[in-house]
């Protein structure tokens, strides 16, 4: 094998090297190893998990037994239509078609691995409830345990990938240069490399380059989400998709820290969102990405989710994003016996807030058209309710860049494409590092769903290549 000009020899040889120890990386490594390929998974941090373990643990599935048990009619066609609509039809139809065709198989595969889904929720971008929740930490632990039992798999943590190594004769990606224990090591990947290293939500230089409009949003996400994998593929001429659609997520408490976010989506249960002046400024049923951009345009880049006891009663105990009571107990949710008292607690004009709620209630009753076009709880689905039953509550909320949901151009087989649309031989990608799937906005559960599904696909296809 002729080596890259920068590297004369390899220190160790594998069939497949997977970069990134989150959900996409684990799924890729498991599939590659089960296909008989000698597989190495490397993770830059001391522990695996990446951004996956910081997520709410939602997967967007359609037509599952859990939905059937609840009387929810859903299928792949409806799922794709919702993905297209929320993505403003900027998604790659080929990627969506693959997801729709294989998402039920993914559901069955995950459950066969021991992953349990405990609830189905209506969330951003969904016309019917299809967010299937699992514990994200347990999810990674389950897949890590599965990977550890495979004889053809190995996992290294605390190892950072530095450069992709190309075959000098035909340009095929032949391996990766890494740093382990302060020593540079060159790893051969005879069949392929899978990039599953996440996005760049913690990279100020890449965010300033691709999303300067998000400069006022908070920064959260996996500590290793610095865009290293993106840069390595960029160096080889990889194409990019959806870089102009980077948006923050609305609903995060201002006191959120860099590695843990306190996010609440009471507006999908019936709350309204107002600014510091007590006025609504957005259709609350829209994607929380769209709402995030609207929040950044407000005074102080902050909004308040305002609701009453009727909405509080819709809380889903134990379900992140929709469990309201713990936020009250933690002091992040403001409570008052009247709208006037709530406005005073928020340093807001009581008359303005009262007028806002009264106008909203008239729209709910059908007396007037909603000023912002809201016609449902979420994505035109779910009956709205009046806000009138004390006590009243407010949750201060800002927009936060949790993930970037854009990146490398990939084909339907998870192969990375160059800027001219040709495949970069030997290079695959899955998860947040890829673009094309979400388009202009994001459906809850589609990030973990695409990470797992295309991770499996990338690992399987990389393993199927004949060794060079």
C-alpha positions, 0 to 999 in steps of 0.5 A: 500500500502506498502511504500518504506523503505525510506518513510513510507507514502505519502503526496499527491496522484495522478494517474500519476506524470509527471516529466519535463515541456518541450514538452514531459512532456506537451504531457504526462500530457495532454494525461493522464489527458484526459484519466481521470487520476488525473495528476500532472506535475512538473517542476524544473524551475520557468517556464515551457518549458525546452530545447523545448523553446530554440529549432528551433521549427522543427518537422520531419513529412512525408506526411503532407498537407504542403508537398503536397502543395509544391509538396514534395513526402514523406511518413513514409517508406522514413522517417524511411529509412532516420532515419536509414541511418543518425543513422548509423542503430544503432536505435531501429527499434521498436521505429522508426516503432511506430514513422512512424505509428503515426507521421501524427496523431501527426501532426493532433493532434498538429494542432487541439490544435492550433499549426501552422506550417509555413514552410517546410525546408530541414535539416540534415539527410533528403532526402526531405524537412520535417522540419515543423517549429513552434514557440517553445515558442508559442508551449509550451504556447499553450499546457500549456493553454490546460493543464490548462483547464483540470479538472484532471490536475495540474502543479507545477513549482519550484519543483525538483524531488529527488528520485523515490519511489518503492513499497517494495513488487513488486518493482513497481514505486509508486511515487516520492519524491520532494522538494517544497518550501524547504520542502520534499514531497512524492507524490504517483503515483497510476498508474505510473510516466513519466520521461520527464526531459530532457538530461544532456547537462549542467552536466559536471560530466555526460558529462565527464563520457559518452562523454569526447571527447566533452570536448572542445565543448560549453555547451548549453541547458535548465538550468535544463538539469543536468541528474537528471531523468536519475540518478533516473532511474539509481538508479533503474537499468534502462538500457541505450542506445546510450551513446557512440553517444553523439555529438555536433551540428556544426553551432553555433557562438562562442559568443553564451551564455548558454541559447541562441544559434546563429546557422546558417546552411548555408552549407545546402544551398550551403556553404562550411566549411573551417578551420583556414587554409582555407581548407575544412575538411568534407562533408558539406551535412552530419549531423551537428552532424558528422560535429561537431565531425570533427570541434572538430578535427580542429585547435582551434576547429572552422570552417567557413561557407563560401559562396557567394551572390547566397547562401545568396539569398537562405536565408529563412526570419523568419526561424531559422537556414536558415535566413542569413540576421539577422546574417549580421545585428548583426555583426556575419556574415563577408562580403567581396567583394572578396575571398582575402579580406574575407581571410584577414578578417579571418586571413587566407591564401588568396591563400589557400582559393582561391584554396579551392573554385576553387577546390570545383567549379570544383567538382560542375561542374563535372570536378573532384570528390569532395574530401570529397564525397559531392554530394548534399546540404543535405543528398544527396539531392539538387543541388550544386552551384558554389561559385563565385558571390560576395560579399562573406561571412563567419560565424565562427562556433563551435560545441556545446552540445545542447542536448544529444539524448541518455539515458534510454532504453524504449520499444515501449510503452514508458515503461522504461526497466532495464539493463536486458531488463525487464520493470520497472513497473510503470515507463515510459519515453519520450523525450531527456531522452530516447535513442534508437531512434536516433542511431549514429546521428540525423535528424533535427526535430526528437527530438521534434517529438519523444518528442511529440509522445512518450510523448503522448504515455507515458501519455496514457499508464501510465493512462491506468494502474489500480491503485494499 
